[in-house]
Amino acid sequence: MLMLEENPHTSSPLNISHSSILRVLTENQIHPYKLVSTNELAEDDFDRRILFCEQMMQMVDDNTLQIENVLFADESTFTLHGHVNRQSCRYWSRENTHWMRELHTQNPEKVNVWAGIIGENIIGPFFIDGNLNGETNLALLQNNVVPTMANLYPAEGNPQLQGNAI
């Protein structure tokens, strides 16, 4: 027990069976908590997020937002080093202290993957060479996402995709 209190990131003490460890932890009301990865936020990010939410809520109120026309997308970085595997990373404690580790994902030897969903369609996945930044995201949108969307939604029925949407 002392070993876990000194280092809550310990996976298991030596020479003790896994079932014995779990029994002792349960008896002492100590639970496993997953690591939450966070990205560094800029000072004005909060204000921009609020503004975006207010605009979206206004569109919902005005019935101008059709959810089936919203592209939901995300990207992920996979490193060859395996720096953070949140599925097997736990810390043990009586209370959830909301422990977090800030990640710096701009490391070499990695692959970045982007994918999206719109309506019933999957857009991608697309693989991004190099670091994720404004330039690579713009190239991804212009070279991959917009052409794929234009094929799914011909321009004559969708004015957002006429010409260069970006």
BAGUZA-99979 format. One record per residue: x, y, z of N, C-alpha, C, O in turn; residue in one letter; residue number from 1. Coordinates in nm, 2 decimals, always signed. Example, Ala and Ser with C-alpha at 12.3 -4.5 7.8 and 13.67 -1.06 7.14 Angstrom:
REM BAGUZA-99979
> +1.32:-0.57:+0.78:+1.23:-0.45:+0.78:+1.32:-0.33:+0.78:+1.42:-0.33:+0.85:A:1;
> +1.28:-0.22:+0.71:+1.37:-0.11:+0.71:+1.29:+0.00:+0.79:+1.34:+0.11:+0.80:S:2;
This chain:
REM BAGUZA-99979
> +0.08:-0.12:+0.00:+0.00:+0.00:+0.00:+0.09:+0.12:+0.00:+0.06:+0.22:-0.07:M:1;
> +0.19:+0.12:+0.08:+0.28:+0.24:+0.09:+0.35:+0.27:-0.05:+0.36:+0.38:-0.09:L:2;
> +0.38:+0.16:-0.12:+0.44:+0.18:-0.25:+0.35:+0.25:-0.35:+0.39:+0.34:-0.42:M:3;
> +0.22:+0.22:-0.34:+0.12:+0.30:-0.43:+0.10:+0.44:-0.38:+0.09:+0.53:-0.47:L:4;
> +0.11:+0.47:-0.25:+0.09:+0.60:-0.21:+0.22:+0.69:-0.24:+0.20:+0.81:-0.27:E:5;
> +0.34:+0.62:-0.25:+0.46:+0.69:-0.28:+0.46:+0.72:-0.44:+0.50:+0.82:-0.48:E:6;
> +0.41:+0.62:-0.51:+0.41:+0.63:-0.66:+0.28:+0.57:-0.71:+0.28:+0.45:-0.74:N:7;
> +0.18:+0.66:-0.73:+0.05:+0.61:-0.78:+0.05:+0.56:-0.92:-0.05:+0.51:-0.97:P:8;
> +0.16:+0.58:-0.99:+0.17:+0.53:-1.13:+0.22:+0.39:-1.15:+0.24:+0.34:-1.26:H:9;
> +0.25:+0.33:-1.03:+0.31:+0.19:-1.03:+0.21:+0.10:-1.09:+0.09:+0.10:-1.06:T:10;
> +0.26:+0.01:-1.18:+0.17:-0.09:-1.24:+0.14:-0.21:-1.14:+0.03:-0.25:-1.13:S:11;
> +0.25:-0.26:-1.08:+0.22:-0.37:-0.98:+0.35:-0.39:-0.90:+0.46:-0.40:-0.96:S:12;
> +0.35:-0.41:-0.77:+0.46:-0.44:-0.69:+0.51:-0.59:-0.73:+0.43:-0.67:-0.77:P:13;
> +0.64:-0.61:-0.71:+0.69:-0.74:-0.74:+0.66:-0.85:-0.64:+0.63:-0.82:-0.52:L:14;
> +0.65:-0.97:-0.68:+0.63:-1.09:-0.60:+0.50:-1.10:-0.53:+0.48:-1.16:-0.43:N:15;
> +0.40:-1.03:-0.58:+0.26:-1.03:-0.53:+0.17:-1.06:-0.65:+0.18:-1.00:-0.75:I:16;
> +0.08:-1.16:-0.63:-0.01:-1.20:-0.74:-0.10:-1.08:-0.77:-0.14:-1.00:-0.69:S:17;
> -0.15:-1.08:-0.90:-0.24:-0.97:-0.95:-0.37:-0.97:-0.87:-0.42:-0.87:-0.83:H:18;
> -0.42:-1.09:-0.84:-0.55:-1.10:-0.77:-0.53:-1.05:-0.63:-0.63:-0.99:-0.57:S:19;
> -0.42:-1.07:-0.56:-0.40:-1.02:-0.43:-0.39:-0.87:-0.42:-0.45:-0.81:-0.33:S:20;
> -0.33:-0.82:-0.52:-0.32:-0.67:-0.53:-0.45:-0.61:-0.55:-0.49:-0.52:-0.48:I:21;
> -0.53:-0.67:-0.64:-0.67:-0.61:-0.66:-0.76:-0.63:-0.54:-0.83:-0.53:-0.51:L:22;
> -0.74:-0.74:-0.47:-0.82:-0.75:-0.35:-0.79:-0.65:-0.24:-0.88:-0.59:-0.18:R:23;
> -0.66:-0.62:-0.22:-0.61:-0.53:-0.12:-0.66:-0.38:-0.16:-0.70:-0.31:-0.08:V:24;
> -0.64:-0.35:-0.29:-0.68:-0.22:-0.34:-0.83:-0.20:-0.32:-0.88:-0.09:-0.28:L:25;
> -0.91:-0.30:-0.35:-1.06:-0.29:-0.34:-1.10:-0.28:-0.19:-1.18:-0.19:-0.16:T:26;
> -1.03:-0.35:-0.10:-1.06:-0.34:+0.04:-1.03:-0.20:+0.09:-1.10:-0.16:+0.19:E:27;
> -0.93:-0.14:+0.03:-0.89:+0.00:+0.08:-0.96:+0.11:+0.00:-0.92:+0.22:+0.01:N:28;
> -1.05:+0.07:-0.08:-1.13:+0.16:-0.17:-1.04:+0.25:-0.26:-1.05:+0.37:-0.27:Q:29;
> -0.94:+0.18:-0.32:-0.85:+0.25:-0.41:-0.89:+0.20:-0.55:-0.90:+0.08:-0.57:I:30;
> -0.90:+0.30:-0.64:-0.95:+0.26:-0.77:-0.86:+0.31:-0.88:-0.77:+0.39:-0.86:H:31;
> -0.86:+0.24:-1.00:-0.77:+0.28:-1.11:-0.84:+0.40:-1.19:-0.96:+0.40:-1.21:P:32;
> -0.75:+0.50:-1.22:-0.80:+0.61:-1.30:-0.71:+0.62:-1.43:-0.59:+0.60:-1.42:Y:33;
> -0.78:+0.65:-1.54:-0.71:+0.66:-1.67:-0.64:+0.80:-1.68:-0.69:+0.90:-1.63:K:34;
> -0.53:+0.80:-1.75:-0.46:+0.92:-1.78:-0.54:+1.00:-1.88:-0.59:+0.94:-1.98:L:35;
> -0.55:+1.13:-1.87:-0.62:+1.22:-1.96:-0.51:+1.30:-2.03:-0.45:+1.38:-1.96:V:36;
> -0.50:+1.29:-2.16:-0.41:+1.37:-2.24:-0.47:+1.50:-2.27:-0.58:+1.51:-2.31:S:37;
> -0.39:+1.61:-2.25:-0.44:+1.74:-2.28:-0.35:+1.81:-2.38:-0.23:+1.78:-2.38:T:38;
> -0.40:+1.90:-2.45:-0.31:+1.99:-2.54:-0.30:+2.12:-2.47:-0.40:+2.17:-2.41:N:39;
> -0.19:+2.19:-2.49:-0.17:+2.32:-2.44:-0.27:+2.42:-2.50:-0.28:+2.42:-2.63:E:40;
> -0.34:+2.50:-2.43:-0.43:+2.60:-2.48:-0.37:+2.73:-2.47:-0.30:+2.77:-2.38:L:41;
> -0.40:+2.81:-2.58:-0.36:+2.95:-2.58:-0.45:+3.03:-2.50:-0.56:+2.99:-2.46:A:42;
> -0.41:+3.16:-2.47:-0.48:+3.24:-2.38:-0.62:+3.28:-2.43:-0.72:+3.29:-2.36:E:43;
> -0.63:+3.29:-2.57:-0.76:+3.33:-2.62:-0.85:+3.21:-2.67:-0.96:+3.24:-2.73:D:44;
> -0.80:+3.09:-2.65:-0.88:+2.97:-2.69:-1.02:+2.97:-2.62:-1.12:+2.93:-2.69:D:45;
> -1.03:+3.00:-2.50:-1.16:+3.00:-2.43:-1.26:+3.09:-2.49:-1.37:+3.05:-2.52:F:46;
> -1.22:+3.21:-2.52:-1.31:+3.31:-2.58:-1.35:+3.26:-2.72:-1.47:+3.28:-2.76:D:47;
> -1.26:+3.20:-2.80:-1.30:+3.15:-2.93:-1.39:+3.04:-2.93:-1.48:+3.02:-3.01:R:48;
> -1.38:+2.95:-2.83:-1.47:+2.84:-2.81:-1.61:+2.88:-2.77:-1.71:+2.83:-2.82:R:49;
> -1.61:+2.98:-2.68:-1.75:+3.04:-2.64:-1.81:+3.10:-2.76:-1.93:+3.08:-2.79:I:50;
> -1.74:+3.18:-2.84:-1.80:+3.24:-2.96:-1.85:+3.14:-3.06:-1.96:+3.15:-3.11:L:51;
> -1.77:+3.03:-3.08:-1.82:+2.93:-3.17:-1.95:+2.86:-3.12:-2.04:+2.84:-3.20:F:52;
> -1.95:+2.83:-2.99:-2.07:+2.77:-2.94:-2.19:+2.86:-2.95:-2.30:+2.82:-2.98:C:53;
> -2.17:+2.99:-2.92:-2.28:+3.08:-2.94:-2.33:+3.09:-3.08:-2.45:+3.10:-3.10:E:54;
> -2.24:+3.09:-3.18:-2.28:+3.09:-3.32:-2.36:+2.97:-3.36:-2.46:+2.97:-3.43:Q:55;
> -2.31:+2.85:-3.31:-2.38:+2.72:-3.34:-2.52:+2.72:-3.28:-2.62:+2.68:-3.34:M:56;
> -2.53:+2.77:-3.15:-2.66:+2.77:-3.09:-2.76:+2.86:-3.16:-2.88:+2.83:-3.17:M:57;
> -2.71:+2.98:-3.21:-2.79:+3.07:-3.29:-2.84:+3.00:-3.41:-2.96:+3.02:-3.45:Q:58;
> -2.75:+2.92:-3.48:-2.79:+2.85:-3.60:-2.90:+2.75:-3.57:-2.99:+2.73:-3.65:M:59;
> -2.89:+2.68:-3.46:-2.99:+2.58:-3.42:-3.12:+2.65:-3.39:-3.22:+2.61:-3.44:V:60;
> -3.11:+2.76:-3.32:-3.24:+2.84:-3.29:-3.30:+2.89:-3.42:-3.43:+2.89:-3.43:D:61;
> -3.22:+2.93:-3.52:-3.27:+2.98:-3.64:-3.31:+2.87:-3.74:-3.36:+2.90:-3.86:D:62;
> -3.29:+2.75:-3.71:-3.31:+2.63:-3.80:-3.23:+2.64:-3.92:-3.28:+2.60:-4.03:N:63;
> -3.11:+2.70:-3.92:-3.02:+2.71:-4.03:-2.91:+2.60:-4.03:-2.84:+2.59:-4.12:T:64;
> -2.91:+2.53:-3.92:-2.81:+2.42:-3.91:-2.87:+2.29:-3.93:-2.96:+2.25:-3.85:L:65;
> -2.83:+2.22:-4.03:-2.88:+2.08:-4.05:-2.76:+1.99:-4.01:-2.66:+1.98:-4.08:Q:66;
> -2.78:+1.91:-3.91:-2.68:+1.83:-3.85:-2.62:+1.73:-3.95:-2.51:+1.69:-3.94:I:67;
> -2.71:+1.68:-4.05:-2.66:+1.59:-4.14:-2.56:+1.65:-4.24:-2.50:+1.58:-4.32:E:68;
> -2.55:+1.78:-4.24:-2.45:+1.85:-4.33:-2.33:+1.90:-4.25:-2.25:+1.98:-4.31:N:69;
> -2.31:+1.85:-4.13:-2.20:+1.89:-4.05:-2.09:+1.79:-4.06:-2.12:+1.67:-4.04:V:70;
> -1.97:+1.83:-4.09:-1.86:+1.74:-4.10:-1.79:+1.73:-3.96:-1.74:+1.83:-3.91:L:71;
> -1.80:+1.61:-3.90:-1.73:+1.58:-3.77:-1.60:+1.52:-3.80:-1.60:+1.41:-3.87:F:72;
> -1.49:+1.58:-3.76:-1.36:+1.53:-3.79:-1.26:+1.53:-3.68:-1.29:+1.60:-3.58:A:73;
> -1.16:+1.45:-3.68:-1.06:+1.45:-3.58:-0.93:+1.40:-3.64:-0.93:+1.34:-3.75:D:74;
> -0.82:+1.42:-3.57:-0.69:+1.37:-3.62:-0.62:+1.31:-3.50:-0.65:+1.34:-3.38:E:75;
> -0.53:+1.22:-3.53:-0.46:+1.15:-3.42:-0.31:+1.13:-3.47:-0.29:+1.11:-3.59:S:76;
> -0.22:+1.14:-3.37:-0.08:+1.12:-3.40:-0.04:+0.99:-3.34:-0.07:+0.96:-3.22:T:77;
> +0.02:+0.90:-3.42:+0.07:+0.77:-3.38:+0.22:+0.78:-3.38:+0.28:+0.80:-3.49:F:78;
> +0.29:+0.76:-3.27:+0.43:+0.76:-3.26:+0.49:+0.62:-3.27:+0.42:+0.53:-3.23:T:79;
> +0.61:+0.61:-3.32:+0.68:+0.49:-3.32:+0.74:+0.45:-3.19:+0.77:+0.34:-3.16:L:80;
> +0.75:+0.55:-3.10:+0.80:+0.54:-2.97:+0.70:+0.48:-2.87:+0.73:+0.42:-2.77:H:81;
> +0.57:+0.50:-2.90:+0.46:+0.45:-2.81:+0.46:+0.53:-2.68:+0.45:+0.47:-2.58:G:82;
> +0.48:+0.66:-2.69:+0.50:+0.75:-2.57:+0.38:+0.73:-2.47:+0.41:+0.71:-2.36:H:83;
> +0.26:+0.74:-2.52:+0.15:+0.74:-2.43:+0.05:+0.64:-2.48:-0.01:+0.65:-2.59:V:84;
> +0.02:+0.53:-2.41:-0.08:+0.44:-2.44:-0.19:+0.45:-2.33:-0.18:+0.38:-2.23:N:85;
> -0.29:+0.54:-2.35:-0.38:+0.56:-2.24:-0.46:+0.44:-2.20:-0.52:+0.44:-2.09:R:86;
> -0.47:+0.34:-2.29:-0.56:+0.23:-2.26:-0.49:+0.14:-2.14:-0.56:+0.08:-2.07:Q:87;
> -0.36:+0.15:-2.13:-0.29:+0.07:-2.03:-0.23:+0.15:-1.92:-0.15:+0.10:-1.84:S:88;
> -0.25:+0.28:-1.92:-0.19:+0.37:-1.83:-0.30:+0.41:-1.72:-0.40:+0.47:-1.75:C:89;
> -0.27:+0.37:-1.60:-0.36:+0.39:-1.48:-0.28:+0.44:-1.36:-0.16:+0.41:-1.35:R:90;
> -0.34:+0.51:-1.28:-0.28:+0.54:-1.15:-0.39:+0.51:-1.05:-0.50:+0.51:-1.07:Y:91;
> -0.34:+0.47:-0.93:-0.43:+0.42:-0.82:-0.44:+0.52:-0.71:-0.33:+0.58:-0.66:W:92;
> -0.56:+0.55:-0.67:-0.58:+0.65:-0.56:-0.72:+0.63:-0.50:-0.80:+0.57:-0.56:S:93;
> -0.74:+0.68:-0.38:-0.87:+0.68:-0.32:-0.97:+0.77:-0.39:-1.09:+0.75:-0.39:R:94;
> -0.91:+0.88:-0.44:-0.99:+0.99:-0.50:-0.94:+1.01:-0.64:-0.82:+1.00:-0.66:E:95;
> -1.02:+1.06:-0.73:-0.98:+1.09:-0.87:-0.92:+1.23:-0.86:-0.99:+1.33:-0.84:N:96;
> -0.79:+1.24:-0.87:-0.72:+1.37:-0.86:-0.71:+1.44:-1.00:-0.65:+1.54:-1.02:T:97;
> -0.77:+1.38:-1.10:-0.77:+1.43:-1.24:-0.63:+1.46:-1.29:-0.60:+1.56:-1.35:H:98;
> -0.54:+1.36:-1.26:-0.41:+1.37:-1.31:-0.40:+1.38:-1.46:-0.47:+1.30:-1.53:W:99;
> -0.32:+1.47:-1.51:-0.31:+1.49:-1.65:-0.16:+1.50:-1.69:-0.07:+1.53:-1.61:M:100;
> -0.13:+1.46:-1.81:+0.00:+1.48:-1.87:-0.01:+1.56:-2.00:-0.08:+1.51:-2.09:R:101;
> +0.06:+1.67:-2.01:+0.06:+1.75:-2.13:+0.15:+1.68:-2.23:+0.26:+1.64:-2.20:E:102;
> +0.09:+1.67:-2.35:+0.17:+1.61:-2.46:+0.22:+1.70:-2.56:+0.16:+1.81:-2.59:L:103;
> +0.34:+1.67:-2.61:+0.40:+1.75:-2.72:+0.41:+1.65:-2.84:+0.49:+1.57:-2.84:H:104;
> +0.31:+1.67:-2.93:+0.30:+1.57:-3.04:+0.38:+1.61:-3.16:+0.36:+1.54:-3.27:T:105;
> +0.46:+1.71:-3.16:+0.54:+1.75:-3.27:+0.68:+1.67:-3.27:+0.78:+1.74:-3.29:Q:106;
> +0.68:+1.54:-3.26:+0.80:+1.47:-3.25:+0.82:+1.39:-3.38:+0.73:+1.36:-3.45:N:107;
> +0.95:+1.36:-3.42:+0.97:+1.28:-3.54:+0.93:+1.14:-3.52:+0.89:+1.10:-3.41:P:108;
> +0.94:+1.06:-3.63:+0.90:+0.92:-3.63:+0.76:+0.90:-3.58:+0.73:+0.83:-3.48:E:109;
> +0.67:+0.96:-3.66:+0.52:+0.94:-3.63:+0.44:+0.95:-3.76:+0.50:+0.98:-3.86:K:110;
> +0.32:+0.91:-3.74:+0.22:+0.93:-3.86:+0.10:+1.00:-3.80:+0.05:+0.96:-3.69:V:111;
> +0.05:+1.10:-3.88:-0.07:+1.17:-3.84:-0.18:+1.12:-3.93:-0.16:+1.11:-4.05:N:112;
> -0.30:+1.10:-3.87:-0.41:+1.05:-3.95:-0.53:+1.14:-3.92:-0.56:+1.17:-3.81:V:113;
> -0.60:+1.17:-4.03:-0.72:+1.25:-4.02:-0.84:+1.18:-4.08:-0.82:+1.11:-4.18:W:114;
> -0.96:+1.18:-4.02:-1.08:+1.12:-4.08:-1.20:+1.20:-4.03:-1.19:+1.27:-3.93:A:115;
> -1.30:+1.19:-4.11:-1.43:+1.26:-4.07:-1.55:+1.18:-4.11:-1.54:+1.09:-4.18:G:116;
> -1.66:+1.23:-4.06:-1.79:+1.17:-4.08:-1.89:+1.28:-4.12:-1.90:+1.38:-4.04:I:117;
> -1.96:+1.27:-4.23:-2.07:+1.36:-4.26:-2.19:+1.28:-4.30:-2.18:+1.20:-4.40:I:118;
> -2.30:+1.30:-4.24:-2.42:+1.22:-4.27:-2.38:+1.07:-4.25:-2.35:+1.03:-4.14:G:119;
> -2.40:+0.99:-4.35:-2.36:+0.85:-4.34:-2.23:+0.82:-4.41:-2.20:+0.70:-4.44:E:120;
> -2.15:+0.92:-4.44:-2.03:+0.90:-4.52:-1.91:+0.92:-4.43:-1.90:+1.01:-4.35:N:121;
> -1.81:+0.84:-4.46:-1.68:+0.85:-4.39:-1.59:+0.92:-4.49:-1.58:+0.88:-4.61:I:122;
> -1.52:+1.03:-4.45:-1.42:+1.10:-4.53:-1.28:+1.06:-4.48:-1.25:+1.09:-4.36:I:123;
> -1.21:+1.01:-4.57:-1.07:+0.96:-4.53:-1.07:+0.82:-4.50:-1.16:+0.74:-4.54:G:124;
> -0.97:+0.77:-4.43:-0.87:+0.84:-4.36:-0.76:+0.90:-4.45:-0.74:+0.84:-4.56:P:125;
> -0.70:+1.01:-4.41:-0.59:+1.07:-4.48:-0.47:+1.08:-4.39:-0.48:+1.10:-4.27:F:126;
> -0.36:+1.05:-4.45:-0.23:+1.05:-4.37:-0.16:+1.18:-4.40:-0.14:+1.22:-4.52:F:127;
> -0.11:+1.24:-4.30:-0.05:+1.37:-4.31:+0.10:+1.36:-4.28:+0.14:+1.31:-4.17:I:128;
> +0.18:+1.40:-4.38:+0.33:+1.39:-4.36:+0.37:+1.51:-4.28:+0.32:+1.62:-4.29:D:129;
> +0.47:+1.49:-4.19:+0.52:+1.61:-4.11:+0.44:+1.65:-4.00:+0.35:+1.57:-3.95:G:130;
> +0.47:+1.76:-3.94:+0.40:+1.81:-3.83:+0.26:+1.87:-3.86:+0.24:+1.91:-3.97:N:131;
> +0.17:+1.86:-3.77:+0.04:+1.92:-3.78:+0.05:+2.07:-3.75:+0.08:+2.11:-3.64:L:132;
> +0.01:+2.15:-3.85:+0.02:+2.29:-3.83:-0.08:+2.35:-3.93:-0.15:+2.28:-4.01:N:133;
> -0.09:+2.48:-3.94:-0.19:+2.55:-4.03:-0.16:+2.52:-4.17:-0.25:+2.50:-4.25:G:134;
> -0.03:+2.51:-4.21:+0.00:+2.48:-4.35:-0.04:+2.34:-4.39:-0.10:+2.32:-4.50:E:135;
> -0.01:+2.24:-4.31:-0.04:+2.10:-4.35:-0.19:+2.08:-4.34:-0.25:+2.00:-4.42:T:136;
> -0.26:+2.15:-4.25:-0.41:+2.13:-4.24:-0.47:+2.20:-4.36:-0.57:+2.14:-4.42:N:137;
> -0.42:+2.31:-4.41:-0.48:+2.38:-4.53:-0.46:+2.29:-4.65:-0.55:+2.27:-4.73:L:138;
> -0.34:+2.23:-4.66:-0.31:+2.14:-4.77:-0.40:+2.02:-4.77:-0.45:+1.97:-4.87:A:139;
> -0.42:+1.96:-4.65:-0.51:+1.85:-4.64:-0.65:+1.88:-4.68:-0.71:+1.81:-4.76:L:140;
> -0.70:+2.00:-4.64:-0.84:+2.04:-4.68:-0.85:+2.06:-4.83:-0.94:+2.01:-4.89:L:141;
> -0.75:+2.14:-4.88:-0.76:+2.17:-5.03:-0.73:+2.05:-5.12:-0.80:+2.03:-5.22:Q:142;
> -0.64:+1.96:-5.08:-0.60:+1.85:-5.17:-0.68:+1.72:-5.14:-0.69:+1.64:-5.23:N:143;
> -0.74:+1.70:-5.03:-0.81:+1.58:-4.99:-0.96:+1.59:-4.96:-1.04:+1.53:-5.01:N:144;
> -0.98:+1.68:-4.85:-1.11:+1.69:-4.80:-1.21:+1.75:-4.89:-1.32:+1.69:-4.92:V:145;
> -1.18:+1.87:-4.95:-1.27:+1.94:-5.04:-1.30:+1.86:-5.16:-1.42:+1.84:-5.20:V:146;
> -1.20:+1.80:-5.23:-1.23:+1.72:-5.35:-1.32:+1.59:-5.31:-1.41:+1.56:-5.39:P:147;
> -1.30:+1.53:-5.20:-1.38:+1.42:-5.16:-1.52:+1.46:-5.13:-1.62:+1.40:-5.17:T:148;
> -1.54:+1.58:-5.07:-1.67:+1.63:-5.04:-1.74:+1.67:-5.17:-1.86:+1.65:-5.18:M:149;
> -1.66:+1.73:-5.26:-1.72:+1.77:-5.39:-1.77:+1.65:-5.47:-1.87:+1.66:-5.54:A:150;
> -1.71:+1.53:-5.46:-1.76:+1.41:-5.52:-1.88:+1.36:-5.45:-1.97:+1.31:-5.52:N:151;
> -1.89:+1.37:-5.32:-2.01:+1.33:-5.25:-2.13:+1.42:-5.27:-2.24:+1.38:-5.28:L:152;
> -2.10:+1.55:-5.28:-2.21:+1.65:-5.29:-2.18:+1.74:-5.41:-2.10:+1.84:-5.40:Y:153;
> -2.23:+1.71:-5.53:-2.20:+1.79:-5.65:-2.23:+1.93:-5.63:-2.33:+1.97:-5.56:P:154;
> -2.15:+2.02:-5.69:-2.16:+2.17:-5.66:-2.29:+2.23:-5.70:-2.33:+2.32:-5.63:A:155;
> -2.36:+2.17:-5.80:-2.49:+2.24:-5.84:-2.59:+2.23:-5.72:-2.68:+2.32:-5.72:E:156;
> -2.58:+2.14:-5.63:-2.68:+2.13:-5.53:-2.62:+2.18:-5.39:-2.70:+2.18:-5.29:G:157;
> -2.50:+2.22:-5.39:-2.44:+2.26:-5.27:-2.35:+2.38:-5.29:-2.23:+2.36:-5.33:N:158;
> -2.39:+2.50:-5.27:-2.32:+2.62:-5.30:-2.19:+2.63:-5.22:-2.09:+2.70:-5.26:P:159;
> -2.18:+2.57:-5.10:-2.06:+2.58:-5.02:-1.94:+2.51:-5.09:-1.83:+2.55:-5.06:Q:160;
> -1.97:+2.42:-5.18:-1.86:+2.35:-5.25:-1.83:+2.40:-5.39:-1.74:+2.35:-5.46:L:161;
> -1.89:+2.51:-5.43:-1.86:+2.57:-5.55:-1.74:+2.65:-5.54:-1.72:+2.73:-5.45:Q:162;
> -1.65:+2.63:-5.64:-1.52:+2.70:-5.64:-1.43:+2.65:-5.53:-1.44:+2.53:-5.49:G:163;
> -1.35:+2.73:-5.47:-1.26:+2.69:-5.36:-1.33:+2.72:-5.23:-1.35:+2.84:-5.19:N:164;
> -1.36:+2.62:-5.16:-1.43:+2.64:-5.03:-1.35:+2.69:-4.92:-1.40:+2.72:-4.81:A:165;
> -1.22:+2.69:-4.94:-1.13:+2.73:-4.83:-1.07:+2.87:-4.85:-0.99:+2.91:-4.77:I:166;
